[in-house]
Amino acid sequence: MEAARNRNTWHIHPDTAALAQRLAAAIARMAQEAIAARGAFHLVVAGGNTPRAAYAMLPQLGRDWQCWHLYHGDERCLPPQDPERNSLMLDTVWLSQVPIPARQIHHIPAERGAEVAARDYAAVLPPHAFDLVLLGMGEDGHTASLFPGHDWGLEKSSPATLAIHDAAKAPPQRVSLSGWRLQYTREMFFLTTGSGKRVALAAWLRGESIPAALVGTAADVWLDNAAWPEAVPGAI
């Protein structure tokens, strides 16, 4: 089921398996369209469990891997082999199985500390728009590592990357693309599953100023039935 509200489109899937399958197919299709039109596909990946199953399907669906360029929306300041690193998850379920050139896989060097990693990562971001940005949303409405009560970097005068020192979830030190840099993309998908996200999604539908809503002003929101706040005033 799909529903439109404001400038968002809400893709409601029966369960997480269906969402992952359709998401993987959409990413592969968008990659081919971008490569045919511009010779490259620039993708910002999200961490967490929601997109993991979709990433695992991409080795069978994708092609023209030499044209893919990958970036992260955020990363935790932990050692590279820490199981909480987004980069390790991506390498394990997807990148170890496909021949994307190493120079085109841009992991955030968060093990260097938030300030240094944010500065260094800003230098590798492309000057043009991304083709697709994938984002998740926390139960508090945060996205990437942009948490409520913090500077989200929505103004174009903000840096493209932000050093986070007091994240609301552990670890406190993180690196995140800023709000405006995440928005500088041809397409944006939010991936949200589970009943724990209903309150935040209802706030988004009501137009409240949570980070996900302010970053995803024109996003496609992919969710499962469990996350859809159908009984909440303001839902469709």
VOGU-3710 file (C-alpha; in Angstrom, 3 decimals, decimal comma):
1> meaarnrntw> 0,000/0,000/0,000  1,160/3,531/-0,725  -0,160/6,807/0,630  0,895/10,389/-0,005  1,017/13,096/2,652  2,639/16,462/2,113  5,789/15,762/0,093  6,360/12,268/1,487  5,259/8,956/0,043  4,625/6,157/2,533
11> hihpdtaala> 5,296/2,611/1,290  3,624/0,196/3,715  4,725/-3,439/3,404  3,159/-6,477/5,102  6,369/-7,434/6,914  10,119/-6,853/7,045  10,874/-9,653/4,576  8,693/-8,086/1,891  10,181/-4,673/2,584  13,747/-5,979/2,272
21> qrlaaaiarm> 13,044/-7,801/-0,988  11,405/-4,787/-2,623  14,025/-2,405/-1,281  16,878/-4,481/-2,677  15,157/-4,589/-6,064  14,616/-0,824/-5,983  18,268/-0,126/-5,156  19,460/-2,393/-7,976  17,063/-0,753/-10,425  18,043/2,760/-9,407
31> aqeaiaarga> 21,710/1,849/-9,756  21,186/0,727/-13,325  19,236/3,874/-14,152  21,933/6,128/-12,668  24,744/4,244/-14,420  22,917/4,423/-17,754  22,265/8,152/-17,337  25,460/9,369/-15,650  27,969/6,508/-15,624  27,987/6,039/-11,846
41> fhlvvaggnt> 25,759/5,333/-8,854  26,456/7,271/-5,642  24,687/5,630/-2,686  24,615/6,620/0,986  23,936/3,561/3,131  22,154/3,342/6,464  23,282/1,208/9,346  21,175/-0,897/11,695  19,122/-4,049/11,301  16,378/-2,751/9,012
51> praayamlpq> 18,423/-2,548/5,773  20,681/-5,507/6,561  18,479/-8,090/4,815  18,230/-5,907/1,710  22,001/-5,514/1,548  22,370/-9,297/1,734  20,270/-9,652/-1,441  22,205/-7,129/-3,496  25,075/-9,435/-4,574  22,502/-11,414/-6,577
61> lgrdwqcwhl> 20,629/-8,391/-7,937  23,270/-5,780/-8,698  25,688/-5,500/-11,582  28,190/-3,035/-13,054  29,809/-2,932/-9,623  32,749/-0,915/-10,953  30,344/2,029/-11,231  29,082/1,967/-7,623  30,312/4,543/-5,064  29,302/4,010/-1,432
71> yhgderclpp> 29,190/6,415/1,513  27,845/6,226/5,067  25,258/8,497/6,616  26,885/8,070/10,019  29,251/5,893/12,019  30,034/5,123/15,640  33,492/6,031/16,946  34,584/2,468/17,677  37,433/0,230/16,422  36,938/-1,007/12,826
81> qdpernslml> 36,253/-4,602/13,941  33,721/-3,686/16,619  30,404/-5,456/15,863  28,557/-2,159/16,347  30,345/-0,543/13,404  28,097/0,057/10,384  31,069/-0,515/8,091  31,671/-4,032/9,464  28,055/-5,023/8,915  28,173/-3,727/5,342
91> dtvwlsqvpi> 31,426/-5,554/4,583  30,137/-8,796/6,080  26,741/-9,064/4,395  27,435/-7,364/1,077  30,734/-5,757/0,103  32,923/-8,829/0,657  30,942/-10,556/-2,105  31,051/-7,956/-4,893  33,897/-6,312/-6,852  33,260/-2,659/-6,053
101> parqihhipa> 36,705/-0,996/-6,295  38,073/-0,324/-2,816  38,738/3,319/-3,696  34,966/3,735/-4,239  33,952/2,375/-0,832  34,123/5,320/1,518  33,877/4,123/5,106  33,948/6,828/7,778  37,295/6,550/9,651  35,506/6,978/12,974
111> ergaevaard> 38,223/5,139/14,895  40,242/8,372/14,577  37,807/10,203/16,861  34,802/12,339/15,995  36,558/15,603/15,136  39,312/14,148/12,951  37,006/11,650/11,256  34,411/14,309/10,434  37,071/16,547/8,927  38,635/13,736/6,900
121> yaavlpphaf> 35,304/12,372/5,687  34,140/15,742/4,412  37,069/15,658/2,000  35,898/12,436/0,295  32,272/13,423/-0,305  31,388/14,171/-3,933  30,736/17,778/-4,967  27,501/16,725/-6,672  24,254/15,279/-5,344  24,050/11,654/-4,242
131> dlvllgmged> 21,790/9,401/-6,304  20,148/7,750/-3,298  20,353/8,271/0,457  19,108/5,512/2,771  18,210/6,494/6,326  16,661/4,879/9,357  14,760/6,378/12,255  15,079/5,754/15,972  12,218/5,575/18,462  13,031/9,160/19,482
141> ghtaslfpgh> 12,837/10,361/15,874  16,582/10,620/15,295  18,098/9,776/11,935  21,726/9,032/11,071  23,342/10,442/14,252  21,185/13,569/14,314  19,427/13,418/17,692  16,665/15,580/19,189  17,987/18,634/20,978  21,165/18,882/18,879
151> dwgleksspa> 22,309/20,860/15,865  21,210/18,929/12,793  23,129/20,979/10,247  20,144/21,823/8,080  21,529/25,179/6,947  23,721/25,199/3,844  26,286/27,162/5,863  26,733/24,113/8,136  29,578/21,652/7,552  28,827/18,622/5,398
161> tlaihdaaka> 29,876/16,350/8,276  29,286/16,740/11,995  31,354/15,521/14,933  28,954/14,205/17,593  30,258/14,036/21,163  27,104/13,487/23,241  24,785/11,189/21,299  21,696/10,096/23,184  22,613/6,458/22,499  25,942/4,768/23,165
171> ppqrvslsgw> 28,581/5,316/22,039  28,405/9,072/22,597  31,038/9,876/19,961  29,892/9,554/16,363  30,258/11,127/12,940  27,222/12,043/10,856  26,504/13,683/7,562  24,681/16,928/8,263  21,025/17,420/7,469  21,561/19,524/4,374
181> rlqytremff> 24,185/17,125/2,949  21,828/14,188/3,394  19,150/16,186/1,572  21,489/16,905/-1,348  20,380/13,808/-3,214  18,192/12,802/-6,121  16,213/10,334/-3,974  15,890/9,622/-0,246  14,441/6,494/1,362  13,638/6,169/5,071
191> lttgsgkrva> 13,523/2,576/6,362  11,425/2,061/9,483  10,098/-1,172/10,961  8,536/-2,417/14,175  5,862/-1,178/16,562  8,462/0,742/18,545  8,567/3,349/15,779  4,830/4,143/15,818  5,045/7,091/18,190  7,801/8,776/16,187
201> laawlrgesi> 5,997/8,108/12,901  2,787/9,580/14,308  4,744/12,685/15,321  6,103/12,895/11,771  2,588/12,601/10,329  1,396/15,387/12,638  4,155/17,657/11,357  6,203/17,781/14,543  9,840/18,888/14,370  11,666/15,611/14,861
211> paalvgtaad> 15,023/15,134/13,078  13,732/12,492/10,656  10,842/14,673/9,505  12,985/17,768/9,005  15,654/15,872/7,089  13,162/13,777/5,124  10,951/16,584/3,848  10,554/14,925/0,434  11,456/11,318/1,211  9,926/7,961/0,407
221> vwldnaawpe> 9,257/6,242/3,726  9,453/2,429/3,633  7,844/0,696/6,593  6,119/-2,497/7,637  2,570/-2,840/8,947  3,839/-3,050/12,510  5,312/0,449/12,308  2,318/2,189/10,707  0,495/4,248/13,391  -2,974/3,642/11,929
231> avpgai> -4,759/4,206/15,219  -2,944/7,472/15,967  -4,706/10,778/15,154  -3,015/12,296/12,137  -2,363/8,984/10,388  -4,000/8,347/7,050
//
